[in-house]
Amino acid sequence: MAVKITKRIKDIIERDRRIFLTTTREPYPFVADHGEGDYSFDVEGNKFLDFASYISVYNIGINANASVRKAIKAQVDKLMHAAFTDYYSELPVEFGEELIRMFPKGFGKLFLSNSGTEANEAAIKFAQLFTKRTNILAFYGAFHGRTKGALSLTASKSIQRANFGPFSGVVHVPFAYCYRCPFNLSYPGCGFACVDYIKKYPLSKELSPKEVSAFFIEPIQGEGGYIVPPQDYFKEIKKITEDNGMLLVADEVQSGYMRTGKFLALDNFGVTADIYTMAKSLGAGLPIGATIVSKSLGDIPSGSHANTFGGNLVSVAAALASIKFISRNKRRLESEVKRKGRHMLKRLKEMESKYEIVGDARGIGLMQAIEIVRDKKSKIPGVKEREKILEEAFDNGLLLMPAGESSIRIIPPITISDSNMEKGLDILERAVKSANSGKQ
Ligand SMILES: Cc1ncc(COP(=O)(O)O)c(C=O)c1O
C-alpha cells in the first residue's frame, strides 16, 4: 500500500494550519475519518492498522465497541449534562462504584473531571489539603499535563514549559532511566544510586522532606519515552514517601486501564499509591478524568474543589459501559495482554539485536517502545531515523506515534488480534530495516 496524499487531504491540512494554533502534530498527514476494531481510516478511505490508539485512548478497540456506542446514544436522548458537582445523579455513582472495585482494598473516594491534566490538578490540590504541605517531588522526563499546576510537574521537553513560568513548589529528580543512566551506572550494580541522590541532595539540601506533600510518578514514563524502571524501584520511592509522611501519587493516565495487563500499571511493581489519576481510555473515546484517593485520607471540605462538566452523563455512560466490559472480561484481558506483550517484546528485542539503530526495546504488556539511536555505541538519539520509520510505516498502512526524544511507542488496542499484531510488527520491522540500511 502506498498511501495517496490527495488534494483533499492537503486542503484539509492547509485549512487547519490557517486557523488553529500549532500543537504537536505527527510527521505524517493522517486525516482521521472513521475506525473500528484494530483499524483506522482516513478521509480518502485509506486503511491503517492502528498501533497508536489515538494516544492510548481506545484501549478496548478503535472507536470503542458496540456496547459503549449504544450507551452513549441512549444517554444523549435522555439527559447529557446534570451539573454533577451541584446536583445528584445515579449514573456517575454507578460508574464510581464500578471504578473503585478495580482498585486495591482501602480505595476509596473519587473526583471526576474531563482530562488527564485536570485529574492531576485535583491530585495536587488534594495532596496539599490532606498533608497541609505545599512542595511536590516529580521526575525529570515526567509528563503530567499542560495546565499550570500539572505543567509544573511536567519536565519532559523544555518547549512544553518555555515562557510559561514561574513554576513553584515542584522539585524534579532523576528517574531510573537505565538505558541512559544519569549517573552512568548499571542496574543492579548501581544499588539505586538515583534514589540515594534524591535523599542526599534535593531532600536534604533544597527541601525538608517534611515539607513535601506528594511524590508524583508515572509507573511507566509515557511521553518521556516509555521508560520502564527496574522492578524494585518504586518500592524505594514508596519508602521515601512513607518515611516522611508524603503521599505517593500515581499518574495512570496513559499506563492504566489494562494497558500493561493489569488495571493499574503500578501493580506490576508491587506498590500501592495513596492517590491515582486516570483519563484517556477511561471514557473509551469521550473526555473524562478521575482522581481516586485512598479512604484513609478522608474527605475534602465542601466548596474546596468542583467543576462544571465532571461527571457529564454522556462521558460517564461511555465510561460505565467500558468499565463493565473490562470488568466482565478482566481475567481474559489480563492473560491476553500479558501473552501478546511477551510476544511483542520478543519481536522488538529481536529488532534490537538485528538493527544498529534500535538501541533499546522495552515495555510491559501492550505499552512498549523501541528507542532509535544513530548507532548503539554512541547512543545519540536517532531523531531523523525515527521520523523516517514513522513516515514509512504510515506509507505502508501502520499508525505509530513517537515518545521521548527518539523512541517509538507501540500501543495498539489491547483487544488487537494476534494476526494484526504480527502484521503491524512486520510493517514496523520493514521500516526499521530500511532506516537502518547502510548502518550495519
Ligand atoms: C501520564 C500522563 N498524564 C497526564 C496527561 C495529560 O492528559 P490530558 O492530555 O488528557 O490532559 C497525559 C497525556 O498524554 C499523560 O500521558
The ligand as a MOL file (V3000), in Angstrom:
LIG
                    3D

  0  0  0     0  0            999 V3000
M  V30 BEGIN CTAB
M  V30 COUNTS 16 16 0 0 0
M  V30 BEGIN ATOM
M  V30 1 C 0.8310 10.2830 32.0130 0
M  V30 2 C 0.0040 11.4320 31.5240 0
M  V30 3 N -0.5510 12.2490 32.4200 0
M  V30 4 C -1.3120 13.2890 32.0260 0
M  V30 5 C -1.5560 13.5370 30.7060 0
M  V30 6 C -2.4090 14.6920 30.2960 0
M  V30 7 O -3.6340 14.2320 29.8640 0
M  V30 8 P -4.6210 15.1960 29.0170 0
M  V30 9 O -3.9670 15.4180 27.6870 0
M  V30 10 O -5.8970 14.4230 28.9470 0
M  V30 11 O -4.7450 16.4450 29.7730 0
M  V30 12 C -1.0040 12.6990 29.7350 0
M  V30 13 C -1.2310 12.9440 28.3030 0
M  V30 14 O -0.5950 12.4380 27.4410 0
M  V30 15 C -0.2000 11.6080 30.1570 0
M  V30 16 O 0.3470 10.7700 29.2830 0
M  V30 END ATOM
M  V30 BEGIN BOND
M  V30 1 1 1 2
M  V30 2 1 2 3
M  V30 3 2 2 15
M  V30 4 2 3 4
M  V30 5 1 4 5
M  V30 6 1 5 6
M  V30 7 2 5 12
M  V30 8 1 6 7
M  V30 9 1 7 8
M  V30 10 2 8 9
M  V30 11 1 8 10
M  V30 12 1 8 11
M  V30 13 1 12 13
M  V30 14 1 12 15
M  V30 15 2 13 14
M  V30 16 1 15 16
M  V30 END BOND
M  V30 END CTAB
M  END
